[in-house]
Amino acid sequence: MHCKHRIRILQGSTEGIVSRNHSDVARVAEWVAGTDLEVPLRTVISLENEAAKIAHALGMAKKALAKCFLD
């Protein structure tokens, strides 16, 4: 699988970076453009965002179902 920290760096995010070279992250993220990594990375990011939305919707549906059981 992939490392979340590496994915964040490739996205240009400095979240979780403990070193002082935060300014280098943007440069590294630029390296992805035009490579074989670009499309799969965008796909993973898109699907992770979709999964988060689905997880939220599922949680809300479960709460609504639980409320029905209490009525």
N, CA, C and O atoms as a Tripos MOL2 file, in Angstrom:
@<TRIPOS>MOLECULE
protein
  284   283    71     0     0
PROTEIN
NO_CHARGES

@<TRIPOS>ATOM
      1 N           0.8420   -1.1910    0.0000 N.3       1 MET1
      2 CA          0.0000    0.0000    0.0000 C.3       1 MET1
      3 C           0.8830    1.2480    0.0000 C.2       1 MET1
      4 O           2.1090    1.1690   -0.0770 O.2       1 MET1
      5 N           0.2350    2.3750    0.0870 N.am      2 HIS2
      6 CA          0.9650    3.6330    0.0540 C.3       2 HIS2
      7 C           1.0620    4.2360    1.4510 C.2       2 HIS2
      8 O           0.2580    3.9310    2.3330 O.2       2 HIS2
      9 N           2.0270    5.0670    1.6300 N.am      3 CYS3
     10 CA          2.2300    5.7770    2.8900 C.3       3 CYS3
     11 C           1.4740    7.0920    2.8310 C.2       3 CYS3
     12 O           1.6460    7.8710    1.8940 O.2       3 CYS3
     13 N           0.6440    7.3390    3.8220 N.am      4 LYS4
     14 CA         -0.1620    8.5720    3.8330 C.3       4 LYS4
     15 C           0.7080    9.8220    3.7940 C.2       4 LYS4
     16 O           0.3480   10.8140    3.1600 O.2       4 LYS4
     17 N           1.8460    9.7760    4.4660 N.am      5 HIS5
     18 CA          2.7290   10.9440    4.4800 C.3       5 HIS5
     19 C           3.2690   11.2300    3.0860 C.2       5 HIS5
     20 O           3.3530   12.3890    2.6790 O.2       5 HIS5
     21 N           3.6320   10.1960    2.3620 N.am      6 ARG6
     22 CA          4.1560   10.3930    1.0070 C.3       6 ARG6
     23 C           3.0770   10.9490    0.0970 C.2       6 ARG6
     24 O           3.3340   11.8430   -0.7100 O.2       6 ARG6
     25 N           1.8750   10.4230    0.2250 N.am      7 ILE7
     26 CA          0.7630   10.9090   -0.5910 C.3       7 ILE7
     27 C           0.5150   12.3820   -0.2910 C.2       7 ILE7
     28 O           0.3050   13.1730   -1.2110 O.2       7 ILE7
     29 N           0.5380   12.7560    0.9770 N.am      8 ARG8
     30 CA          0.3350   14.1670    1.3440 C.3       8 ARG8
     31 C           1.4040   15.0540    0.7230 C.2       8 ARG8
     32 O           1.1020   16.1320    0.2090 O.2       8 ARG8
     33 N           2.6380   14.6080    0.7690 N.am      9 ILE9
     34 CA          3.7280   15.3960    0.1810 C.3       9 ILE9
     35 C           3.5110   15.5430   -1.3180 C.2       9 ILE9
     36 O           3.6750   16.6330   -1.8670 O.2       9 ILE9
     37 N           3.1450   14.4510   -1.9820 N.am     10 LEU10
     38 CA          2.9120   14.5120   -3.4260 C.3      10 LEU10
     39 C           1.7370   15.4060   -3.7740 C.2      10 LEU10
     40 O           1.6550   15.9210   -4.8890 O.2      10 LEU10
     41 N           0.8230   15.5930   -2.8230 N.am     11 GLN11
     42 CA         -0.3130   16.4990   -3.0050 C.3      11 GLN11
     43 C           0.0770   17.9510   -2.7030 C.2      11 GLN11
     44 O          -0.6610   18.8780   -3.0380 O.2      11 GLN11
     45 N           1.2200   18.1400   -2.0800 N.am     12 GLY12
     46 CA          1.6470   19.4770   -1.7070 C.3      12 GLY12
     47 C           1.2890   19.8420   -0.2790 C.2      12 GLY12
     48 O           1.4130   21.0030    0.1090 O.2      12 GLY12
     49 N           0.8510   18.8790    0.5060 N.am     13 SER13
     50 CA          0.4600   19.1290    1.8980 C.3      13 SER13
     51 C           1.6590   18.9510    2.8210 C.2      13 SER13
     52 O           2.4420   18.0150    2.6610 O.2      13 SER13
     53 N           1.7980   19.8500    3.7830 N.am     14 THR14
     54 CA          2.8760   19.7460    4.7640 C.3      14 THR14
     55 C           2.3880   19.1230    6.0690 C.2      14 THR14
     56 O           3.1410   19.0540    7.0400 O.2      14 THR14
     57 N           1.1490   18.6740    6.1000 N.am     15 GLU15
     58 CA          0.5820   18.0650    7.3120 C.3      15 GLU15
     59 C           1.4090   16.8450    7.7190 C.2      15 GLU15
     60 O           1.6700   15.9570    6.9070 O.2      15 GLU15
     61 N           1.8080   16.8180    8.9670 N.am     16 GLY16
     62 CA          2.5480   15.6860    9.5110 C.3      16 GLY16
     63 C           4.0450   15.7210    9.2620 C.2      16 GLY16
     64 O           4.7560   14.8200    9.7060 O.2      16 GLY16
     65 N           4.5390   16.7200    8.5760 N.am     17 ILE17
     66 CA          5.9780   16.8080    8.3100 C.3      17 ILE17
     67 C           6.6600   17.4240    9.5280 C.2      17 ILE17
     68 O           6.2530   18.4770   10.0180 O.2      17 ILE17
     69 N           7.6910   16.7570    9.9990 N.am     18 VAL18
     70 CA          8.3810   17.2380   11.1880 C.3      18 VAL18
     71 C           9.6900   17.9510   10.8590 C.2      18 VAL18
     72 O          10.2720   18.6020   11.7270 O.2      18 VAL18
     73 N          10.1550   17.8400    9.6310 N.am     19 SER19
     74 CA         11.3920   18.5200    9.2550 C.3      19 SER19
     75 C          11.1140   19.9940    8.9750 C.2      19 SER19
     76 O           9.9620   20.4280    8.9410 O.2      19 SER19
     77 N          12.1670   20.7370    8.7800 N.am     20 ARG20
     78 CA         12.0310   22.1790    8.5650 C.3      20 ARG20
     79 C          11.9610   22.5650    7.0920 C.2      20 ARG20
     80 O          11.9170   23.7530    6.7730 O.2      20 ARG20
     81 N          11.9510   21.6060    6.2080 N.am     21 ASN21
     82 CA         11.9930   21.9310    4.7800 C.3      21 ASN21
     83 C          10.5900   21.9180    4.1480 C.2      21 ASN21
     84 O          10.3880   21.3260    3.0880 O.2      21 ASN21
     85 N           9.6460   22.5620    4.7970 N.am     22 HIS22
     86 CA          8.2820   22.6340    4.2740 C.3      22 HIS22
     87 C           8.2290   23.2760    2.8920 C.2      22 HIS22
     88 O           7.3660   22.9380    2.0810 O.2      22 HIS22
     89 N           9.1340   24.1870    2.6260 N.am     23 SER23
     90 CA          9.1260   24.8670    1.3280 C.3      23 SER23
     91 C           9.4490   23.9180    0.1780 C.2      23 SER23
     92 O           9.0950   24.1970   -0.9680 O.2      23 SER23
     93 N          10.1110   22.8120    0.4630 N.am     24 ASP24
     94 CA         10.4400   21.8410   -0.5750 C.3      24 ASP24
     95 C           9.2330   21.0060   -1.0110 C.2      24 ASP24
     96 O           9.2510   20.4050   -2.0850 O.2      24 ASP24
     97 N           8.1990   20.9670   -0.1930 N.am     25 VAL25
     98 CA          7.0310   20.1400   -0.4900 C.3      25 VAL25
     99 C           6.3710   20.5870   -1.7880 C.2      25 VAL25
    100 O           6.0060   19.7480   -2.6120 O.2      25 VAL25
    101 N           6.2140   21.8690   -1.9820 N.am     26 ALA26
    102 CA          5.5960   22.3760   -3.2070 C.3      26 ALA26
    103 C           6.4030   21.9510   -4.4340 C.2      26 ALA26
    104 O           5.8360   21.5980   -5.4680 O.2      26 ALA26
    105 N           7.7050   21.9880   -4.3110 N.am     27 ARG27
    106 CA          8.5740   21.5850   -5.4210 C.3      27 ARG27
    107 C           8.3860   20.1000   -5.7300 C.2      27 ARG27
    108 O           8.2910   19.7150   -6.8960 O.2      27 ARG27
    109 N           8.3310   19.2770   -4.7040 N.am     28 VAL28
    110 CA          8.1380   17.8370   -4.9010 C.3      28 VAL28
    111 C           6.7840   17.5740   -5.5570 C.2      28 VAL28
    112 O           6.6820   16.7430   -6.4590 O.2      28 VAL28
    113 N           5.7510   18.2740   -5.1080 N.am     29 ALA29
    114 CA          4.4170   18.1000   -5.6800 C.3      29 ALA29
    115 C           4.4100   18.4500   -7.1700 C.2      29 ALA29
    116 O           3.6740   17.8390   -7.9450 O.2      29 ALA29
    117 N           5.2130   19.4160   -7.5690 N.am     30 GLU30
    118 CA          5.3060   19.7990   -8.9830 C.3      30 GLU30
    119 C           5.9180   18.6960   -9.8370 C.2      30 GLU30
    120 O           5.6270   18.6030  -11.0300 O.2      30 GLU30
    121 N           6.7510   17.8710   -9.2480 N.am     31 TRP31
    122 CA          7.4050   16.7980   -9.9900 C.3      31 TRP31
    123 C           6.4030   15.7670  -10.5200 C.2      31 TRP31
    124 O           6.6910   15.0800  -11.5000 O.2      31 TRP31
    125 N           5.2540   15.6550   -9.8990 N.am     32 VAL32
    126 CA          4.2610   14.6380  -10.2600 C.3      32 VAL32
    127 C           3.6420   14.9160  -11.6320 C.2      32 VAL32
    128 O           3.3380   13.9860  -12.3780 O.2      32 VAL32
    129 N           3.4600   16.1780  -11.9560 N.am     33 ALA33
    130 CA          2.7990   16.5480  -13.2130 C.3      33 ALA33
    131 C           3.4970   15.9280  -14.4240 C.2      33 ALA33
    132 O           4.7090   16.0560  -14.5980 O.2      33 ALA33
    133 N           2.7060   15.2600  -15.2470 N.am     34 GLY34
    134 CA          3.2220   14.6770  -16.4700 C.3      34 GLY34
    135 C           3.8940   13.3240  -16.3160 C.2      34 GLY34
    136 O           4.4030   12.7730  -17.2920 O.2      34 GLY34
    137 N           3.9040   12.7790  -15.1020 N.am     35 THR35
    138 CA          4.5210   11.4650  -14.8880 C.3      35 THR35
    139 C           3.4590   10.3760  -14.8610 C.2      35 THR35
    140 O           2.2610   10.6590  -14.8710 O.2      35 THR35
    141 N           3.9090    9.1420  -14.8280 N.am     36 ASP36
    142 CA          2.9920    8.0020  -14.7170 C.3      36 ASP36
    143 C           2.2620    7.9970  -13.3790 C.2      36 ASP36
    144 O           1.2550    7.3060  -13.2250 O.2      36 ASP36
    145 N           2.7500    8.7430  -12.4380 N.am     37 LEU37
    146 CA          2.1670    8.8140  -11.1030 C.3      37 LEU37
    147 C           0.9520    9.7390  -11.0360 C.2      37 LEU37
    148 O           0.0890    9.5650  -10.1750 O.2      37 LEU37
    149 N           0.8790   10.7030  -11.9230 N.am     38 GLU38
    150 CA         -0.1400   11.7520  -11.8290 C.3      38 GLU38
    151 C          -1.5750   11.2060  -11.8420 C.2      38 GLU38
    152 O          -2.3470   11.5170  -10.9350 O.2      38 GLU38
    153 N          -1.9420   10.4200  -12.8210 N.am     39 VAL39
    154 CA         -3.3280    9.9410  -12.9350 C.3      39 VAL39
    155 C          -3.6970    9.0020  -11.7890 C.2      39 VAL39
    156 O          -4.7500    9.1930  -11.1810 O.2      39 VAL39
    157 N          -2.8750    7.9910  -11.4650 N.am     40 PRO40
    158 CA         -3.2530    7.1370  -10.3310 C.3      40 PRO40
    159 C          -3.3470    7.9030   -9.0140 C.2      40 PRO40
    160 O          -4.2100    7.6110   -8.1860 O.2      40 PRO40
    161 N          -2.4660    8.8790   -8.8160 N.am     41 LEU41
    162 CA         -2.5100    9.6830   -7.5990 C.3      41 LEU41
    163 C          -3.8060   10.4690   -7.5290 C.2      41 LEU41
    164 O          -4.4530   10.4970   -6.4820 O.2      41 LEU41
    165 N          -4.1970   11.1050   -8.6190 N.am     42 ARG42
    166 CA         -5.4520   11.8460   -8.6500 C.3      42 ARG42
    167 C          -6.6470   10.9190   -8.4180 C.2      42 ARG42
    168 O          -7.6140   11.2970   -7.7560 O.2      42 ARG42
    169 N          -6.5750    9.7190   -8.9600 N.am     43 THR43
    170 CA         -7.6480    8.7430   -8.7640 C.3      43 THR43
    171 C          -7.7650    8.3490   -7.2980 C.2      43 THR43
    172 O          -8.8670    8.3040   -6.7510 O.2      43 THR43
    173 N          -6.6450    8.0660   -6.6700 N.am     44 VAL44
    174 CA         -6.6490    7.7030   -5.2470 C.3      44 VAL44
    175 C          -7.2260    8.8460   -4.4080 C.2      44 VAL44
    176 O          -8.0590    8.6200   -3.5310 O.2      44 VAL44
    177 N          -6.7820   10.0580   -4.6800 N.am     45 ILE45
    178 CA         -7.2640   11.2140   -3.9290 C.3      45 ILE45
    179 C          -8.7660   11.3790   -4.1080 C.2      45 ILE45
    180 O          -9.4870   11.6110   -3.1370 O.2      45 ILE45
    181 N          -9.2350   11.2610   -5.3300 N.am     46 SER46
    182 CA        -10.6560   11.4010   -5.6210 C.3      46 SER46
    183 C         -11.4770   10.3300   -4.9080 C.2      46 SER46
    184 O         -12.5090   10.6290   -4.3060 O.2      46 SER46
    185 N         -11.0190    9.0970   -4.9770 N.am     47 LEU47
    186 CA        -11.7430    7.9970   -4.3400 C.3      47 LEU47
    187 C         -11.7160    8.1050   -2.8150 C.2      47 LEU47
    188 O         -12.6950    7.7580   -2.1530 O.2      47 LEU47
    189 N         -10.6050    8.5820   -2.2540 N.am     48 GLU48
    190 CA        -10.5520    8.7930   -0.8030 C.3      48 GLU48
    191 C         -11.5440    9.8600   -0.3750 C.2      48 GLU48
    192 O         -12.1980    9.7230    0.6580 O.2      48 GLU48
    193 N         -11.6600   10.9230   -1.1620 N.am     49 ASN49
    194 CA        -12.6490   11.9670   -0.8600 C.3      49 ASN49
    195 C         -14.0630   11.4160   -0.9510 C.2      49 ASN49
    196 O         -14.9040   11.7080   -0.1010 O.2      49 ASN49
    197 N         -14.3270   10.6200   -1.9810 N.am     50 GLU50
    198 CA        -15.6430   10.0070   -2.1520 C.3      50 GLU50
    199 C         -15.9400    9.0520   -0.9960 C.2      50 GLU50
    200 O         -17.0630    9.0180   -0.4940 O.2      50 GLU50
    201 N         -14.9450    8.2810   -0.5760 N.am     51 ALA51
    202 CA        -15.1220    7.3440    0.5290 C.3      51 ALA51
    203 C         -15.4570    8.0870    1.8240 C.2      51 ALA51
    204 O         -16.2830    7.6230    2.6090 O.2      51 ALA51
    205 N         -14.8240    9.2270    2.0460 N.am     52 ALA52
    206 CA        -15.1090   10.0210    3.2400 C.3      52 ALA52
    207 C         -16.5510   10.5330    3.2170 C.2      52 ALA52
    208 O         -17.2290   10.5320    4.2450 O.2      52 ALA52
    209 N         -17.0100   10.9630    2.0600 N.am     53 LYS53
    210 CA        -18.3960   11.4300    1.9330 C.3      53 LYS53
    211 C         -19.3760   10.2830    2.1800 C.2      53 LYS53
    212 O         -20.3930   10.4580    2.8510 O.2      53 LYS53
    213 N         -19.0620    9.1130    1.6330 N.am     54 ILE54
    214 CA        -19.9210    7.9470    1.8270 C.3      54 ILE54
    215 C         -19.9400    7.5360    3.2980 C.2      54 ILE54
    216 O         -20.9970    7.2100    3.8380 O.2      54 ILE54
    217 N         -18.7830    7.5510    3.9410 N.am     55 ALA55
    218 CA        -18.7100    7.1990    5.3600 C.3      55 ALA55
    219 C         -19.5590    8.1500    6.1930 C.2      55 ALA55
    220 O         -20.2390    7.7240    7.1270 O.2      55 ALA55
    221 N         -19.5230    9.4250    5.8610 N.am     56 HIS56
    222 CA        -20.3350   10.4140    6.5750 C.3      56 HIS56
    223 C         -21.8250   10.1390    6.3420 C.2      56 HIS56
    224 O         -22.6140   10.1410    7.2870 O.2      56 HIS56
    225 N         -22.2020    9.9070    5.0970 N.am     57 ALA57
    226 CA        -23.6080    9.6310    4.7710 C.3      57 ALA57
    227 C         -24.0780    8.3500    5.4610 C.2      57 ALA57
    228 O         -25.2090    8.2850    5.9430 O.2      57 ALA57
    229 N         -23.2280    7.3450    5.5100 N.am     58 LEU58
    230 CA        -23.5790    6.0960    6.1750 C.3      58 LEU58
    231 C         -23.7950    6.3230    7.6660 C.2      58 LEU58
    232 O         -24.7370    5.7910    8.2530 O.2      58 LEU58
    233 N         -22.9290    7.1040    8.2650 N.am     59 GLY59
    234 CA        -23.0820    7.4320    9.6860 C.3      59 GLY59
    235 C         -24.3970    8.1400    9.9600 C.2      59 GLY59
    236 O         -25.0760    7.8360   10.9410 O.2      59 GLY59
    237 N         -24.7580    9.0770    9.1050 N.am     60 MET60
    238 CA        -26.0170    9.8010    9.2670 C.3      60 MET60
    239 C         -27.2070    8.8540    9.0960 C.2      60 MET60
    240 O         -28.1830    8.9500    9.8410 O.2      60 MET60
    241 N         -27.1360    7.9510    8.1350 N.am     61 ALA61
    242 CA        -28.2120    6.9890    7.9000 C.3      61 ALA61
    243 C         -28.3680    6.0570    9.0950 C.2      61 ALA61
    244 O         -29.4870    5.7230    9.4840 O.2      61 ALA61
    245 N         -27.2550    5.6390    9.6730 N.am     62 LYS62
    246 CA        -27.3090    4.7620   10.8460 C.3      62 LYS62
    247 C         -27.9330    5.4800   12.0380 C.2      62 LYS62
    248 O         -28.6860    4.8760   12.8010 O.2      62 LYS62
    249 N         -27.6250    6.7580   12.2000 N.am     63 LYS63
    250 CA        -28.2360    7.5400   13.2790 C.3      63 LYS63
    251 C         -29.7370    7.6550   13.0710 C.2      63 LYS63
    252 O         -30.5120    7.5440   14.0210 O.2      63 LYS63
    253 N         -30.1450    7.8780   11.8310 N.am     64 ALA64
    254 CA        -31.5780    7.9800   11.5280 C.3      64 ALA64
    255 C         -32.2610    6.6470   11.7870 C.2      64 ALA64
    256 O         -33.3820    6.6220   12.2950 O.2      64 ALA64
    257 N         -31.6240    5.5580   11.4550 N.am     65 LEU65
    258 CA        -32.1770    4.2330   11.6970 C.3      65 LEU65
    259 C         -32.3000    3.9680   13.1830 C.2      65 LEU65
    260 O         -33.3150    3.4480   13.6450 O.2      65 LEU65
    261 N         -31.2680    4.3250   13.9340 N.am     66 ALA66
    262 CA        -31.2920    4.1340   15.3880 C.3      66 ALA66
    263 C         -32.4140    4.9500   16.0130 C.2      66 ALA66
    264 O         -33.0760    4.4920   16.9450 O.2      66 ALA66
    265 N         -32.6270    6.1500   15.5040 N.am     67 LYS67
    266 CA        -33.7070    7.0040   16.0290 C.3      67 LYS67
    267 C         -35.0620    6.3350   15.7830 C.2      67 LYS67
    268 O         -35.9430    6.3910   16.6410 O.2      67 LYS67
    269 N         -35.2310    5.7100   14.6320 N.am     68 CYS68
    270 CA        -36.4820    5.0010   14.3360 C.3      68 CYS68
    271 C         -36.7240    3.8670   15.3180 C.2      68 CYS68
    272 O         -37.8630    3.6170   15.7130 O.2      68 CYS68
    273 N         -35.6600    3.1810   15.7150 N.am     69 PHE69
    274 CA        -35.8080    2.0830   16.6720 C.3      69 PHE69
    275 C         -36.2490    2.5970   18.0450 C.2      69 PHE69
    276 O         -36.9280    1.8880   18.7880 O.2      69 PHE69
    277 N         -35.8640    3.8220   18.3750 N.am     70 LEU70
    278 CA        -36.2270    4.3870   19.6700 C.3      70 LEU70
    279 C         -37.6420    4.9500   19.7050 C.2      70 LEU70
    280 O         -38.2180    5.1150   20.7800 O.2      70 LEU70
    281 N         -38.1950    5.2410   18.5560 N.am     71 ASP71
    282 CA        -39.5530    5.8060   18.5060 C.3      71 ASP71
    283 C         -40.5950    4.7580   18.7970 C.2      71 ASP71
    284 O         -41.7890    5.0580   18.7970 O.2      71 ASP71
@<TRIPOS>BOND
     1     1     2 1
     2     2     3 1
     3     3     4 2
     4     3     5 am
     5     5     6 1
     6     6     7 1
     7     7     8 2
     8     7     9 am
     9     9    10 1
    10    10    11 1
    11    11    12 2
    12    11    13 am
    13    13    14 1
    14    14    15 1
    15    15    16 2
    16    15    17 am
    17    17    18 1
    18    18    19 1
    19    19    20 2
    20    19    21 am
    21    21    22 1
    22    22    23 1
    23    23    24 2
    24    23    25 am
    25    25    26 1
    26    26    27 1
    27    27    28 2
    28    27    29 am
    29    29    30 1
    30    30    31 1
    31    31    32 2
    32    31    33 am
    33    33    34 1
    34    34    35 1
    35    35    36 2
    36    35    37 am
    37    37    38 1
    38    38    39 1
    39    39    40 2
    40    39    41 am
    41    41    42 1
    42    42    43 1
    43    43    44 2
    44    43    45 am
    45    45    46 1
    46    46    47 1
    47    47    48 2
    48    47    49 am
    49    49    50 1
    50    50    51 1
    51    51    52 2
    52    51    53 am
    53    53    54 1
    54    54    55 1
    55    55    56 2
    56    55    57 am
    57    57    58 1
    58    58    59 1
    59    59    60 2
    60    59    61 am
    61    61    62 1
    62    62    63 1
    63    63    64 2
    64    63    65 am
    65    65    66 1
    66    66    67 1
    67    67    68 2
    68    67    69 am
    69    69    70 1
    70    70    71 1
    71    71    72 2
    72    71    73 am
    73    73    74 1
    74    74    75 1
    75    75    76 2
    76    75    77 am
    77    77    78 1
    78    78    79 1
    79    79    80 2
    80    79    81 am
    81    81    82 1
    82    82    83 1
    83    83    84 2
    84    83    85 am
    85    85    86 1
    86    86    87 1
    87    87    88 2
    88    87    89 am
    89    89    90 1
    90    90    91 1
    91    91    92 2
    92    91    93 am
    93    93    94 1
    94    94    95 1
    95    95    96 2
    96    95    97 am
    97    97    98 1
    98    98    99 1
    99    99   100 2
   100    99   101 am
   101   101   102 1
   102   102   103 1
   103   103   104 2
   104   103   105 am
   105   105   106 1
   106   106   107 1
   107   107   108 2
   108   107   109 am
   109   109   110 1
   110   110   111 1
   111   111   112 2
   112   111   113 am
   113   113   114 1
   114   114   115 1
   115   115   116 2
   116   115   117 am
   117   117   118 1
   118   118   119 1
   119   119   120 2
   120   119   121 am
   121   121   122 1
   122   122   123 1
   123   123   124 2
   124   123   125 am
   125   125   126 1
   126   126   127 1
   127   127   128 2
   128   127   129 am
   129   129   130 1
   130   130   131 1
   131   131   132 2
   132   131   133 am
   133   133   134 1
   134   134   135 1
   135   135   136 2
   136   135   137 am
   137   137   138 1
   138   138   139 1
   139   139   140 2
   140   139   141 am
   141   141   142 1
   142   142   143 1
   143   143   144 2
   144   143   145 am
   145   145   146 1
   146   146   147 1
   147   147   148 2
   148   147   149 am
   149   149   150 1
   150   150   151 1
   151   151   152 2
   152   151   153 am
   153   153   154 1
   154   154   155 1
   155   155   156 2
   156   155   157 am
   157   157   158 1
   158   158   159 1
   159   159   160 2
   160   159   161 am
   161   161   162 1
   162   162   163 1
   163   163   164 2
   164   163   165 am
   165   165   166 1
   166   166   167 1
   167   167   168 2
   168   167   169 am
   169   169   170 1
   170   170   171 1
   171   171   172 2
   172   171   173 am
   173   173   174 1
   174   174   175 1
   175   175   176 2
   176   175   177 am
   177   177   178 1
   178   178   179 1
   179   179   180 2
   180   179   181 am
   181   181   182 1
   182   182   183 1
   183   183   184 2
   184   183   185 am
   185   185   186 1
   186   186   187 1
   187   187   188 2
   188   187   189 am
   189   189   190 1
   190   190   191 1
   191   191   192 2
   192   191   193 am
   193   193   194 1
   194   194   195 1
   195   195   196 2
   196   195   197 am
   197   197   198 1
   198   198   199 1
   199   199   200 2
   200   199   201 am
   201   201   202 1
   202   202   203 1
   203   203   204 2
   204   203   205 am
   205   205   206 1
   206   206   207 1
   207   207   208 2
   208   207   209 am
   209   209   210 1
   210   210   211 1
   211   211   212 2
   212   211   213 am
   213   213   214 1
   214   214   215 1
   215   215   216 2
   216   215   217 am
   217   217   218 1
   218   218   219 1
   219   219   220 2
   220   219   221 am
   221   221   222 1
   222   222   223 1
   223   223   224 2
   224   223   225 am
   225   225   226 1
   226   226   227 1
   227   227   228 2
   228   227   229 am
   229   229   230 1
   230   230   231 1
   231   231   232 2
   232   231   233 am
   233   233   234 1
   234   234   235 1
   235   235   236 2
   236   235   237 am
   237   237   238 1
   238   238   239 1
   239   239   240 2
   240   239   241 am
   241   241   242 1
   242   242   243 1
   243   243   244 2
   244   243   245 am
   245   245   246 1
   246   246   247 1
   247   247   248 2
   248   247   249 am
   249   249   250 1
   250   250   251 1
   251   251   252 2
   252   251   253 am
   253   253   254 1
   254   254   255 1
   255   255   256 2
   256   255   257 am
   257   257   258 1
   258   258   259 1
   259   259   260 2
   260   259   261 am
   261   261   262 1
   262   262   263 1
   263   263   264 2
   264   263   265 am
   265   265   266 1
   266   266   267 1
   267   267   268 2
   268   267   269 am
   269   269   270 1
   270   270   271 1
   271   271   272 2
   272   271   273 am
   273   273   274 1
   274   274   275 1
   275   275   276 2
   276   275   277 am
   277   277   278 1
   278   278   279 1
   279   279   280 2
   280   279   281 am
   281   281   282 1
   282   282   283 1
   283   283   284 2
@<TRIPOS>SUBSTRUCTURE
     1 MET1         2 RESIDUE 1 A MET
     2 HIS2         6 RESIDUE 1 A HIS
     3 CYS3        10 RESIDUE 1 A CYS
     4 LYS4        14 RESIDUE 1 A LYS
     5 HIS5        18 RESIDUE 1 A HIS
     6 ARG6        22 RESIDUE 1 A ARG
     7 ILE7        26 RESIDUE 1 A ILE
     8 ARG8        30 RESIDUE 1 A ARG
     9 ILE9        34 RESIDUE 1 A ILE
    10 LEU10       38 RESIDUE 1 A LEU
    11 GLN11       42 RESIDUE 1 A GLN
    12 GLY12       46 RESIDUE 1 A GLY
    13 SER13       50 RESIDUE 1 A SER
    14 THR14       54 RESIDUE 1 A THR
    15 GLU15       58 RESIDUE 1 A GLU
    16 GLY16       62 RESIDUE 1 A GLY
    17 ILE17       66 RESIDUE 1 A ILE
    18 VAL18       70 RESIDUE 1 A VAL
    19 SER19       74 RESIDUE 1 A SER
    20 ARG20       78 RESIDUE 1 A ARG
    21 ASN21       82 RESIDUE 1 A ASN
    22 HIS22       86 RESIDUE 1 A HIS
    23 SER23       90 RESIDUE 1 A SER
    24 ASP24       94 RESIDUE 1 A ASP
    25 VAL25       98 RESIDUE 1 A VAL
    26 ALA26      102 RESIDUE 1 A ALA
    27 ARG27      106 RESIDUE 1 A ARG
    28 VAL28      110 RESIDUE 1 A VAL
    29 ALA29      114 RESIDUE 1 A ALA
    30 GLU30      118 RESIDUE 1 A GLU
    31 TRP31      122 RESIDUE 1 A TRP
    32 VAL32      126 RESIDUE 1 A VAL
    33 ALA33      130 RESIDUE 1 A ALA
    34 GLY34      134 RESIDUE 1 A GLY
    35 THR35      138 RESIDUE 1 A THR
    36 ASP36      142 RESIDUE 1 A ASP
    37 LEU37      146 RESIDUE 1 A LEU
    38 GLU38      150 RESIDUE 1 A GLU
    39 VAL39      154 RESIDUE 1 A VAL
    40 PRO40      158 RESIDUE 1 A PRO
    41 LEU41      162 RESIDUE 1 A LEU
    42 ARG42      166 RESIDUE 1 A ARG
    43 THR43      170 RESIDUE 1 A THR
    44 VAL44      174 RESIDUE 1 A VAL
    45 ILE45      178 RESIDUE 1 A ILE
    46 SER46      182 RESIDUE 1 A SER
    47 LEU47      186 RESIDUE 1 A LEU
    48 GLU48      190 RESIDUE 1 A GLU
    49 ASN49      194 RESIDUE 1 A ASN
    50 GLU50      198 RESIDUE 1 A GLU
    51 ALA51      202 RESIDUE 1 A ALA
    52 ALA52      206 RESIDUE 1 A ALA
    53 LYS53      210 RESIDUE 1 A LYS
    54 ILE54      214 RESIDUE 1 A ILE
    55 ALA55      218 RESIDUE 1 A ALA
    56 HIS56      222 RESIDUE 1 A HIS
    57 ALA57      226 RESIDUE 1 A ALA
    58 LEU58      230 RESIDUE 1 A LEU
    59 GLY59      234 RESIDUE 1 A GLY
    60 MET60      238 RESIDUE 1 A MET
    61 ALA61      242 RESIDUE 1 A ALA
    62 LYS62      246 RESIDUE 1 A LYS
    63 LYS63      250 RESIDUE 1 A LYS
    64 ALA64      254 RESIDUE 1 A ALA
    65 LEU65      258 RESIDUE 1 A LEU
    66 ALA66      262 RESIDUE 1 A ALA
    67 LYS67      266 RESIDUE 1 A LYS
    68 CYS68      270 RESIDUE 1 A CYS
    69 PHE69      274 RESIDUE 1 A PHE
    70 LEU70      278 RESIDUE 1 A LEU
    71 ASP71      282 RESIDUE 1 A ASP
